[in-house]
Amino acid sequence: MSQDKKNAVARHEIFCTLEDVIVASNILLKDRGKLYMVHRANRIADVFCTMRKHKIEPKLIKMVQPNEKKAPNLILIEGQKNGGVFLNWENTLYIYNDKGEYTKEIKEIYGLI
């Protein structure tokens, strides 16, 4: 954990936990409303379990990998309050190609092409 309090608060669940975010989302979302979140890939089970516990159904997931040789480090998730049970997977988003440059998809996202 970072010694810098601002970084520690931003990167760790010190003042706001995953469950806090999901509970607040459930309160704020209308029925069938959508929640979008970016989280660490190694927390995927926690995210899914917490979402379902609070009636937000995971609907769409996209893994984010630094490159094709490294494991996913982020997940992009769409959840829906009181949504039916099904989950779709999108193709993995790779940040860098084998030359260490941004992939075409990342360049499109950033408006570079």
MDAnalysis code that builds the backbone (N, CA, C; Angstrom):
import MDAnalysis as mda
import numpy as np

u = mda.Universe.empty(339, n_residues=113, atom_resindex=np.repeat(np.arange(113), 3), trajectory=True)
u.add_TopologyAttr("name", ["N", "CA", "C"] * 113)
u.add_TopologyAttr("resid", np.arange(1, 114))
u.add_TopologyAttr("resname", ["MET", "SER", "GLN", "ASP", "LYS", "LYS", "ASN", "ALA", "VAL", "ALA", "ARG", "HIS", "GLU", "ILE", "PHE", "CYS", "THR", "LEU", "GLU", "ASP", "VAL", "ILE", "VAL", "ALA", "SER", "ASN", "ILE", "LEU", "LEU", "LYS", "ASP", "ARG", "GLY", "LYS", "LEU", "TYR", "MET", "VAL", "HIS", "ARG", "ALA", "ASN", "ARG", "ILE", "ALA", "ASP", "VAL", "PHE", "CYS", "THR", "MET", "ARG", "LYS", "HIS", "LYS", "ILE", "GLU", "PRO", "LYS", "LEU", "ILE", "LYS", "MET", "VAL", "GLN", "PRO", "ASN", "GLU", "LYS", "LYS", "ALA", "PRO", "ASN", "LEU", "ILE", "LEU", "ILE", "GLU", "GLY", "GLN", "LYS", "ASN", "GLY", "GLY", "VAL", "PHE", "LEU", "ASN", "TRP", "GLU", "ASN", "THR", "LEU", "TYR", "ILE", "TYR", "ASN", "ASP", "LYS", "GLY", "GLU", "TYR", "THR", "LYS", "GLU", "ILE", "LYS", "GLU", "ILE", "TYR", "GLY", "LEU", "ILE"])
u.atoms.positions = np.array([
    [0.848, -1.180, 0.000],
    [0.000, 0.000, 0.000],
    [0.888, 1.236, 0.000],
    [0.486, 2.213, -0.777],
    [1.250, 3.451, -0.903],
    [1.302, 4.206, 0.415],
    [2.437, 4.817, 0.678],
    [2.592, 5.660, 1.868],
    [1.884, 7.006, 1.677],
    [1.698, 7.399, 0.422],
    [0.976, 8.630, 0.103],
    [-0.516, 8.373, 0.324],
    [-1.106, 9.103, 1.267],
    [-2.503, 8.859, 1.646],
    [-3.466, 8.995, 0.466],
    [-3.244, 9.984, -0.399],
    [-4.131, 10.176, -1.554],
    [-4.093, 8.954, -2.475],
    [-2.903, 8.449, -2.749],
    [-2.785, 7.268, -3.609],
    [-3.380, 6.044, -2.939],
    [-3.160, 5.889, -1.658],
    [-3.696, 4.741, -0.928],
    [-5.223, 4.749, -0.963],
    [-5.820, 5.910, -0.745],
    [-7.285, 6.032, -0.762],
    [-7.828, 5.743, -2.165],
    [-7.125, 6.217, -3.192],
    [-7.585, 6.022, -4.566],
    [-7.461, 4.571, -5.013],
    [-6.477, 3.865, -4.512],
    [-6.179, 2.525, -5.017],
    [-6.671, 1.376, -4.145],
    [-7.084, 1.663, -2.943],
    [-7.494, 0.610, -2.020],
    [-8.845, 0.956, -1.411],
    [-9.537, -0.023, -0.925],
    [-10.877, 0.176, -0.381],
    [-10.780, 0.651, 1.069],
    [-10.368, 1.886, 1.235],
    [-10.172, 2.447, 2.579],
    [-11.449, 3.112, 3.076],
    [-11.995, 4.013, 2.284],
    [-13.207, 4.733, 2.695],
    [-14.456, 4.248, 1.971],
    [-14.272, 3.481, 0.910],
    [-15.396, 3.028, 0.092],
    [-15.052, 1.642, -0.440],
    [-15.833, 0.648, -0.050],
    [-15.573, -0.722, -0.488],
    [-16.335, -1.034, -1.770],
    [-16.000, -2.150, -2.369],
    [-16.746, -2.624, -3.534],
    [-18.224, -2.757, -3.183],
    [-18.491, -3.319, -2.028],
    [-19.884, -3.484, -1.607],
    [-20.581, -2.128, -1.452],
    [-19.894, -1.121, -0.929],
    [-20.482, 0.225, -0.816],
    [-20.922, 0.747, -2.183],
    [-20.069, 0.552, -3.190],
    [-20.377, 1.027, -4.546],
    [-21.590, 0.288, -5.111],
    [-21.629, -1.018, -4.925],
    [-22.733, -1.821, -5.460],
    [-24.044, -1.501, -4.738],
    [-24.004, -1.353, -3.424],
    [-25.211, -0.997, -2.658],
    [-25.739, 0.363, -3.114],
    [-24.848, 1.348, -3.246],
    [-25.265, 2.682, -3.696],
    [-25.845, 2.615, -5.108],
    [-25.232, 1.803, -5.958],
    [-25.732, 1.652, -7.329],
    [-27.136, 1.072, -7.331],
    [-27.364, 0.088, -6.488],
    [-28.690, -0.515, -6.406],
    [-29.733, 0.517, -5.968],
    [-29.373, 1.372, -5.051],
    [-30.289, 2.410, -4.578],
    [-30.568, 3.429, -5.677],
    [-29.529, 3.828, -6.404],
    [-29.653, 4.906, -7.384],
    [-30.216, 4.473, -8.738],
    [-29.975, 3.223, -9.116],
    [-30.434, 2.763, -10.429],
    [-31.937, 2.504, -10.448],
    [-32.567, 2.863, -11.562],
    [-33.947, 2.469, -11.788],
    [-33.953, 0.994, -12.167],
    [-35.117, 0.372, -12.116],
    [-35.244, -1.012, -12.536],
    [-34.747, -1.147, -13.975],
    [-33.881, -2.112, -14.225],
    [-33.240, -2.380, -15.511],
    [-32.175, -1.344, -15.869],
    [-31.866, -0.424, -14.927],
    [-30.800, 0.552, -15.146],
    [-29.444, -0.135, -15.180],
    [-28.459, 0.513, -15.790],
    [-27.162, -0.113, -16.005],
    [-26.059, 0.530, -15.174],
    [-25.163, -0.329, -14.739],
    [-23.966, 0.065, -13.999],
    [-22.768, -0.367, -14.831],
    [-21.818, 0.539, -15.032],
    [-20.585, 0.222, -15.734],
    [-19.441, 0.381, -14.752],
    [-18.538, -0.583, -14.760],
    [-17.436, -0.489, -13.820],
    [-16.169, -1.072, -14.420],
    [-15.044, -0.523, -13.970],
    [-13.716, -1.022, -14.302],
    [-13.124, -1.508, -12.990],
    [-12.622, -2.732, -13.000],
    [-12.040, -3.263, -11.765],
    [-10.861, -4.153, -12.093],
    [-10.128, -4.521, -11.078],
    [-8.987, -5.416, -11.263],
    [-9.488, -6.811, -11.624],
    [-8.821, -7.446, -12.566],
    [-9.242, -8.763, -13.043],
    [-9.219, -9.811, -11.935],
    [-8.283, -9.677, -10.999],
    [-8.197, -10.683, -9.936],
    [-9.328, -10.571, -8.914],
    [-10.207, -9.594, -9.076],
    [-11.367, -9.435, -8.192],
    [-12.673, -9.816, -8.881],
    [-12.606, -10.498, -10.004],
    [-13.800, -10.803, -10.794],
    [-14.852, -11.570, -9.992],
    [-14.432, -12.545, -9.207],
    [-15.402, -13.317, -8.408],
    [-16.074, -12.428, -7.362],
    [-15.303, -11.553, -6.724],
    [-15.871, -10.630, -5.726],
    [-16.886, -9.696, -6.371],
    [-16.542, -9.185, -7.555],
    [-17.443, -8.264, -8.256],
    [-18.749, -8.967, -8.609],
    [-18.651, -10.140, -9.217],
    [-19.858, -10.864, -9.622],
    [-20.722, -11.241, -8.423],
    [-20.113, -11.775, -7.391],
    [-20.887, -12.188, -6.203],
    [-21.568, -10.999, -5.538],
    [-20.853, -9.894, -5.425],
    [-21.422, -8.703, -4.779],
    [-22.540, -8.111, -5.625],
    [-22.352, -8.080, -6.943],
    [-23.407, -7.567, -7.819],
    [-24.677, -8.415, -7.669],
    [-24.539, -9.726, -7.741],
    [-25.718, -10.592, -7.637],
    [-26.376, -10.497, -6.271],
    [-25.569, -10.377, -5.232],
    [-26.105, -10.247, -3.869],
    [-27.043, -9.045, -3.772],
    [-26.753, -8.005, -4.544],
    [-27.534, -6.766, -4.476],
    [-28.382, -6.547, -5.731],
    [-28.741, -7.663, -6.401],
    [-29.709, -7.652, -7.500],
    [-29.243, -6.870, -8.738],
    [-27.936, -6.799, -8.933],
    [-27.390, -6.223, -10.167],
    [-26.736, -7.377, -10.918],
    [-27.318, -7.729, -12.043],
    [-26.865, -8.901, -12.789],
    [-25.753, -8.531, -13.767],
    [-24.609, -9.210, -13.694],
    [-23.549, -8.982, -14.692],
    [-24.071, -9.364, -16.077],
    [-23.927, -8.476, -17.037],
    [-24.465, -8.696, -18.381],
    [-23.385, -8.797, -19.450],
    [-22.320, -8.028, -19.308],
    [-21.295, -7.962, -20.341],
    [-19.947, -7.785, -19.673],
    [-18.958, -8.523, -20.161],
    [-17.617, -8.400, -19.606],
    [-16.597, -8.361, -20.727],
    [-15.582, -7.565, -20.519],
    [-14.473, -7.459, -21.467],
    [-13.191, -7.463, -20.649],
    [-12.309, -8.402, -20.970],
    [-11.021, -8.469, -20.300],
    [-10.068, -7.475, -20.962],
    [-9.191, -6.881, -20.176],
    [-8.178, -5.951, -20.687],
    [-6.811, -6.512, -20.330],
    [-5.984, -6.687, -21.367],
    [-4.641, -7.210, -21.170],
    [-3.621, -6.203, -21.683],
    [-2.493, -6.066, -20.980],
    [-1.447, -5.157, -21.478],
    [-0.989, -5.545, -22.884],
    [-0.835, -6.854, -23.133],
    [-0.500, -7.374, -24.458],
    [-0.924, -8.842, -24.511],
    [-0.705, -9.481, -25.629],
    [-1.165, -10.869, -25.797],
    [-0.425, -11.861, -24.909],
    [0.745, -11.496, -24.421],
    [1.556, -12.417, -23.623],
    [1.319, -12.289, -22.119],
    [0.644, -11.237, -21.700],
    [0.401, -11.028, -20.277],
    [-1.052, -11.326, -19.933],
    [-1.268, -11.719, -18.699],
    [-2.616, -12.019, -18.214],
    [-3.448, -10.741, -18.109],
    [-4.772, -10.880, -18.140],
    [-5.631, -9.700, -17.964],
    [-5.359, -9.032, -16.614],
    [-5.343, -7.705, -16.617],
    [-5.166, -6.973, -15.362],
    [-6.386, -6.127, -15.017],
    [-7.277, -5.940, -15.978],
    [-8.506, -5.184, -15.735],
    [-9.690, -5.909, -16.363],
    [-10.876, -5.628, -15.823],
    [-12.119, -6.093, -16.424],
    [-13.052, -4.898, -16.573],
    [-13.751, -4.873, -17.678],
    [-14.807, -3.882, -17.913],
    [-16.118, -4.644, -17.785],
    [-16.996, -4.174, -16.929],
    [-18.233, -4.901, -16.642],
    [-19.443, -3.992, -16.798],
    [-20.475, -4.541, -17.424],
    [-21.789, -3.891, -17.460],
    [-22.727, -4.748, -16.626],
    [-23.403, -4.130, -15.677],
    [-24.402, -4.819, -14.876],
    [-25.749, -4.150, -15.053],
    [-26.818, -4.900, -14.795],
    [-28.165, -4.351, -14.941],
    [-28.991, -4.703, -13.711],
    [-29.592, -3.680, -13.113],
    [-30.434, -3.904, -11.942],
    [-31.648, -4.735, -12.333],
    [-31.861, -5.820, -11.603],
    [-32.971, -6.743, -11.842],
    [-32.993, -7.277, -13.275],
    [-31.816, -7.434, -13.861],
    [-31.715, -7.986, -15.221],
    [-31.807, -9.496, -15.185],
    [-32.215, -10.077, -16.284],
    [-32.285, -11.533, -16.389],
    [-30.894, -12.151, -16.338],
    [-30.860, -13.453, -16.143],
    [-29.585, -14.150, -15.981],
    [-29.007, -14.523, -17.344],
    [-27.971, -13.854, -17.753],
    [-27.126, -14.225, -18.886],
    [-25.912, -13.315, -18.861],
    [-24.824, -13.788, -19.413],
    [-23.576, -13.019, -19.438],
    [-22.939, -13.179, -20.806],
    [-22.627, -12.071, -21.442],
    [-21.928, -12.088, -22.725],
    [-20.490, -11.623, -22.528],
    [-19.589, -12.223, -23.289],
    [-18.175, -11.848, -23.266],
    [-17.829, -11.145, -24.562],
    [-17.173, -10.011, -24.445],
    [-16.638, -9.335, -25.623],
    [-15.202, -9.789, -25.833],
    [-14.682, -9.535, -27.018],
    [-13.286, -9.862, -27.288],
    [-12.379, -9.090, -26.345],
    [-11.261, -9.694, -26.012],
    [-10.282, -9.067, -25.125],
    [-9.735, -7.790, -25.760],
    [-9.537, -6.781, -24.930],
    [-8.926, -5.535, -25.358],
    [-7.445, -5.592, -25.010],
    [-6.599, -5.546, -26.023],
    [-5.151, -5.514, -25.821],
    [-4.689, -4.066, -25.929],
    [-3.868, -3.641, -24.993],
    [-3.396, -2.252, -24.984],
    [-2.246, -2.057, -25.968],
    [-1.262, -2.953, -25.916],
    [-0.069, -2.827, -26.756],
    [0.088, -4.029, -27.681],
    [0.643, -3.792, -28.866],
    [0.952, -4.892, -29.777],
    [2.353, -5.430, -29.459],
    [2.838, -6.369, -30.275],
    [4.140, -6.988, -30.002],
    [5.318, -6.030, -30.190],
    [5.084, -4.866, -30.797],
    [6.133, -3.853, -30.960],
    [6.124, -2.836, -29.817],
    [5.197, -3.004, -28.866],
    [5.096, -2.065, -27.753],
    [4.326, -0.799, -28.072],
    [3.627, -0.797, -29.200],
    [2.822, 0.358, -29.612],
    [1.358, 0.089, -29.282],
    [0.578, 1.171, -29.165],
    [-0.859, 0.992, -28.951],
    [-1.464, 0.164, -30.082],
    [-2.428, -0.696, -29.733],
    [-3.155, -1.458, -30.750],
    [-4.109, -0.526, -31.496],
    [-4.607, -1.000, -32.615],
    [-5.557, -0.212, -33.409],
    [-6.789, 0.148, -32.579],
    [-7.295, -0.807, -31.800],
    [-8.496, -0.550, -30.994],
    [-8.252, 0.556, -29.963],
    [-7.095, 0.538, -29.336],
    [-6.775, 1.592, -28.362],
    [-6.641, 2.942, -29.069],
    [-5.999, 2.957, -30.220],
    [-5.873, 4.209, -30.978],
    [-7.250, 4.754, -31.346],
    [-8.178, 3.858, -31.722],
    [-9.541, 4.286, -32.041],
    [-10.239, 4.848, -30.802],
    [-10.066, 4.188, -29.665],
    [-10.683, 4.660, -28.426],
    [-10.174, 6.041, -28.060],
    [-8.859, 6.269, -28.226],
    [-8.243, 7.560, -27.882],
    [-8.388, 8.593, -28.994],
    [-9.007, 8.212, -30.111],
    [-9.198, 9.151, -31.200],
    [-7.909, 9.483, -31.950],
    [-6.969, 8.540, -31.961],
    [-5.686, 8.772, -32.632],
    [-5.718, 8.393, -34.106],
    [-6.773, 7.669, -34.519],
    [-6.932, 7.343, -35.936],
    [-8.371, 7.541, -36.351],
])
